Amino acid sequence: MVLLAAAVCTKAGKAIVSRQFVEMTRTRVEGLLAAFPKLMNTGKQHTFVETESVRYVYQPLEKLYMVLVTTKNSNILEDLETLRLFSRVIPEYCRVLEESEISEHCFDLIFAFDEIVALGYRENVNLAQIRTFTEMDSHEEKVFRAVRETQEREAKAEMRRKAKELQQARRDADRAGKKSPGFGGFGSTGISSGSTATIITDTLMEPEKPKVAPTTIRPSGPSKALKLSARGKEVDDFVDKLKSEGENIILPSSGKRLSDASKTLTPPVNTESVHLRVEEKISLTCGRDGGLQNMEVLGIITLRVSDEKSGRVRLNINNGDKKGVQLQTHPNVDKKLFTSESVIGLKNPDKSFPINNDVGVLKWRLQTTDESLIPLTINCWPSESATGCDVNIEYELQEEALELNDVVICIPILPGVGAPVIGDLDGEYRHDSRRNVLEWCLPVVDAKNKTGSLEFSVAGQPNDFFPVTVSFVSKGNYCDIHVTKVSQVDGETPVRFSSETSFLVDKYEIL
């Protein structure tokens, strides 16, 4: 199949959204779509029409058409299957099938179209995978934004500090009767020290009250000077009112305590001069009948040294793993020392680890198809009923040493079928009609809460409730590998260190 273009157009052939998958000029695309309505025979129902050069495969969408333009030698069955997937994608982003709604969500539709077809050929994806690919979150983007916000706050703090220094220098110069520094000699033009302070800081901080000499004559009329302090008082009153209602607020410019908006970032860890981060990610694919297709766990220990005195250290590693992980040390690490004593140290003991840099010193990998190693098993049993499907889904924690937090099990729901009717339930549920999923939410899954189930009924076929996806976080790692001791190279004096451990999901699907 070679797909030339996919478009949503009006019945007159006007293109609303069009995505070309091969090199085509805009004039040619508009000409093909304009010719499309003239080729359809009125009074008959078709799914495709042909010309001497191309084939149009189309489906009516109320007042619009979803049209695929393909070559004549493409497989018509594949064309129709691809058309059906394109038609199911549009209601995912558009509440009503109207021209204005399509135009508003045009970029969302184009991104989804690109997941279906690449270079003119159909990708092996379904609707749930398209939704996952287009809505994936970027950890790197969050880190970048957090770093940028921190830099902006530091820059503003530095601006306020510099402004205070300039303000103090002006006051000192005025007292000494000298020319004020910093702003081209404003002090020599007769501007008083009070107004000068306002000029310097009216956009950075509240001006100090001017010091009026006893001989100064005050004007009798009302002052027209800017009064930033009154504005600050209004803000303080507003913040106090919010606090009285239970809100926690931080004012960025004043450093006062602020708000739930910052809770999305991970709280800072109390770190020592030697800080270790143990991270693991799991990627797992299971069949709906219980067979484990693939499971891979990737782990890394990252070292960060913030003090030169602690640069020449060694790490004692306790490897209690019984699952058969493969270990790999950094090229600069002494492999013989690690193999014989499970100690991580540099090949050249006279050198130190980089200061204020994250260095991955040990990696490990576990790849298996052994079902007994699945940390959290999911069994989904949809059965047809008179009104649709009755679905029973249950989980079981097989790795009882783990404590999983914020577990979310997502089950696809067909669009437009309404909310599912919930029966027995452990935990909480949330029906997201925008994403067409039922989210089964469990705050904690551990040895005391190792099993649970959910029952619901909704319209659909058994295959409609797959793939089931799972996400969770854990403060304990899956492979029992951790650092027990950090010591100096010379004399093996113990060094205080801090550590944080995380076990995250990269992909966890039941197909």
ChimeraX attribute file (.defattr): number of C-alpha atoms within 10 A of each C-alpha:
attribute: neighborCount
match mode: 1-to-1
recipient: residues
	/A:1	16
	/A:2	20
	/A:3	23
	/A:4	22
	/A:5	20
	/A:6	25
	/A:7	23
	/A:8	30
	/A:9	25
	/A:10	21
	/A:11	18
	/A:12	14
	/A:13	20
	/A:14	17
	/A:15	19
	/A:16	15
	/A:17	18
	/A:18	22
	/A:19	17
	/A:20	21
	/A:21	18
	/A:22	13
	/A:23	9
	/A:24	11
	/A:25	10
	/A:26	11
	/A:27	8
	/A:28	10
	/A:29	20
	/A:30	15
	/A:31	13
	/A:32	15
	/A:33	24
	/A:34	18
	/A:35	14
	/A:36	23
	/A:37	18
	/A:38	12
	/A:39	13
	/A:40	16
	/A:41	10
	/A:42	9
	/A:43	6
	/A:44	6
	/A:45	8
	/A:46	12
	/A:47	13
	/A:48	18
	/A:49	16
	/A:50	16
	/A:51	12
	/A:52	7
	/A:53	9
	/A:54	17
	/A:55	23
	/A:56	23
	/A:57	22
	/A:58	24
	/A:59	19
	/A:60	15
	/A:61	16
	/A:62	11
	/A:63	11
	/A:64	20
	/A:65	22
	/A:66	21
	/A:67	27
	/A:68	26
	/A:69	25
	/A:70	23
	/A:71	18
	/A:72	16
	/A:73	11
	/A:74	14
	/A:75	12
	/A:76	15
	/A:77	10
	/A:78	12
	/A:79	22
	/A:80	17
	/A:81	12
	/A:82	19
	/A:83	20
	/A:84	14
	/A:85	15
	/A:86	24
	/A:87	19
	/A:88	14
	/A:89	21
	/A:90	22
	/A:91	16
	/A:92	18
	/A:93	19
	/A:94	19
	/A:95	11
	/A:96	12
	/A:97	16
	/A:98	14
	/A:99	16
	/A:100	12
	/A:101	13
	/A:102	22
	/A:103	14
	/A:104	12
	/A:105	14
	/A:106	19
	/A:107	12
	/A:108	16
	/A:109	25
	/A:110	17
	/A:111	14
	/A:112	21
	/A:113	22
	/A:114	18
	/A:115	20
	/A:116	22
	/A:117	22
	/A:118	14
	/A:119	14
	/A:120	17
	/A:121	13
	/A:122	18
	/A:123	13
	/A:124	9
	/A:125	12
	/A:126	13
	/A:127	18
	/A:128	21
	/A:129	14
	/A:130	17
	/A:131	16
	/A:132	12
	/A:133	13
	/A:134	14
	/A:135	10
	/A:136	8
	/A:137	10
	/A:138	9
	/A:139	9
	/A:140	9
	/A:141	10
	/A:142	13
	/A:143	12
	/A:144	12
	/A:145	12
	/A:146	14
	/A:147	12
	/A:148	12
	/A:149	12
	/A:150	12
	/A:151	12
	/A:152	12
	/A:153	15
	/A:154	12
	/A:155	12
	/A:156	15
	/A:157	17
	/A:158	12
	/A:159	14
	/A:160	17
	/A:161	13
	/A:162	12
	/A:163	17
	/A:164	17
	/A:165	12
	/A:166	19
	/A:167	24
	/A:168	13
	/A:169	15
	/A:170	24
	/A:171	18
	/A:172	14
	/A:173	16
	/A:174	16
	/A:175	10
	/A:176	10
	/A:177	11
	/A:178	13
	/A:179	15
	/A:180	22
	/A:181	14
	/A:182	13
	/A:183	10
	/A:184	9
	/A:185	11
	/A:186	15
	/A:187	21
	/A:188	13
	/A:189	8
	/A:190	8
	/A:191	10
	/A:192	15
	/A:193	23
	/A:194	15
	/A:195	15
	/A:196	19
	/A:197	23
	/A:198	22
	/A:199	12
	/A:200	18
	/A:201	17
	/A:202	13
	/A:203	11
	/A:204	16
	/A:205	19
	/A:206	16
	/A:207	21
	/A:208	14
	/A:209	12
	/A:210	13
	/A:211	9
	/A:212	12
	/A:213	7
	/A:214	6
	/A:215	6
	/A:216	7
	/A:217	8
	/A:218	8
	/A:219	7
	/A:220	6
	/A:221	6
	/A:222	6
	/A:223	9
	/A:224	6
	/A:225	8
	/A:226	11
	/A:227	13
	/A:228	14
	/A:229	14
	/A:230	11
	/A:231	11
	/A:232	13
	/A:233	11
	/A:234	11
	/A:235	13
	/A:236	13
	/A:237	12
	/A:238	12
	/A:239	19
	/A:240	15
	/A:241	12
	/A:242	13
	/A:243	12
	/A:244	10
	/A:245	9
	/A:246	9
	/A:247	13
	/A:248	15
	/A:249	17
	/A:250	15
	/A:251	13
	/A:252	12
	/A:253	12
	/A:254	9
	/A:255	10
	/A:256	11
	/A:257	10
	/A:258	15
	/A:259	12
	/A:260	10
	/A:261	10
	/A:262	12
	/A:263	9
	/A:264	8
	/A:265	10
	/A:266	7
	/A:267	8
	/A:268	6
	/A:269	10
	/A:270	9
	/A:271	15
	/A:272	16
	/A:273	19
	/A:274	21
	/A:275	19
	/A:276	24
	/A:277	18
	/A:278	23
	/A:279	20
	/A:280	23
	/A:281	19
	/A:282	20
	/A:283	16
	/A:284	23
	/A:285	19
	/A:286	22
	/A:287	15
	/A:288	18
	/A:289	11
	/A:290	14
	/A:291	13
	/A:292	20
	/A:293	15
	/A:294	15
	/A:295	20
	/A:296	16
	/A:297	21
	/A:298	20
	/A:299	23
	/A:300	21
	/A:301	23
	/A:302	18
	/A:303	23
	/A:304	21
	/A:305	24
	/A:306	19
	/A:307	13
	/A:308	13
	/A:309	12
	/A:310	21
	/A:311	19
	/A:312	20
	/A:313	24
	/A:314	22
	/A:315	22
	/A:316	17
	/A:317	18
	/A:318	14
	/A:319	15
	/A:320	10
	/A:321	11
	/A:322	8
	/A:323	14
	/A:324	11
	/A:325	20
	/A:326	11
	/A:327	13
	/A:328	14
	/A:329	17
	/A:330	15
	/A:331	11
	/A:332	12
	/A:333	19
	/A:334	17
	/A:335	19
	/A:336	12
	/A:337	14
	/A:338	16
	/A:339	10
	/A:340	8
	/A:341	11
	/A:342	15
	/A:343	21
	/A:344	24
	/A:345	24
	/A:346	22
	/A:347	14
	/A:348	11
	/A:349	15
	/A:350	9
	/A:351	12
	/A:352	17
	/A:353	22
	/A:354	16
	/A:355	18
	/A:356	14
	/A:357	12
	/A:358	17
	/A:359	17
	/A:360	16
	/A:361	19
	/A:362	19
	/A:363	19
	/A:364	17
	/A:365	18
	/A:366	16
	/A:367	17
	/A:368	17
	/A:369	16
	/A:370	13
	/A:371	16
	/A:372	11
	/A:373	15
	/A:374	18
	/A:375	17
	/A:376	19
	/A:377	19
	/A:378	22
	/A:379	17
	/A:380	22
	/A:381	16
	/A:382	22
	/A:383	14
	/A:384	15
	/A:385	14
	/A:386	7
	/A:387	10
	/A:388	16
	/A:389	20
	/A:390	23
	/A:391	22
	/A:392	17
	/A:393	19
	/A:394	17
	/A:395	17
	/A:396	20
	/A:397	22
	/A:398	18
	/A:399	17
	/A:400	16
	/A:401	14
	/A:402	19
	/A:403	20
	/A:404	25
	/A:405	17
	/A:406	14
	/A:407	18
	/A:408	20
	/A:409	23
	/A:410	24
	/A:411	23
	/A:412	21
	/A:413	24
	/A:414	18
	/A:415	16
	/A:416	10
	/A:417	13
	/A:418	13
	/A:419	20
	/A:420	16
	/A:421	11
	/A:422	14
	/A:423	12
	/A:424	11
	/A:425	15
	/A:426	15
	/A:427	13
	/A:428	12
	/A:429	17
	/A:430	13
	/A:431	18
	/A:432	14
	/A:433	16
	/A:434	12
	/A:435	17
	/A:436	21
	/A:437	21
	/A:438	22
	/A:439	19
	/A:440	21
	/A:441	19
	/A:442	19
	/A:443	12
	/A:444	18
	/A:445	23
	/A:446	17
	/A:447	16
	/A:448	10
	/A:449	14
	/A:450	17
	/A:451	17
	/A:452	16
	/A:453	17
	/A:454	19
	/A:455	19
	/A:456	18
	/A:457	20
	/A:458	20
	/A:459	21
	/A:460	20
	/A:461	15
	/A:462	16
	/A:463	11
	/A:464	15
	/A:465	22
	/A:466	19
	/A:467	22
	/A:468	22
	/A:469	21
	/A:470	21
	/A:471	18
	/A:472	21
	/A:473	17
	/A:474	20
	/A:475	16
	/A:476	19
	/A:477	20
	/A:478	24
	/A:479	21
	/A:480	14
	/A:481	18
	/A:482	19
	/A:483	18
	/A:484	11
	/A:485	15
	/A:486	22
	/A:487	18
	/A:488	16
	/A:489	19
	/A:490	11
	/A:491	7
	/A:492	11
	/A:493	11
	/A:494	13
	/A:495	16
	/A:496	14
	/A:497	18
	/A:498	14
	/A:499	18
	/A:500	15
	/A:501	15
	/A:502	16
	/A:503	23
	/A:504	20
	/A:505	16
	/A:506	16
	/A:507	15
	/A:508	20
	/A:509	19
	/A:510	23
	/A:511	16
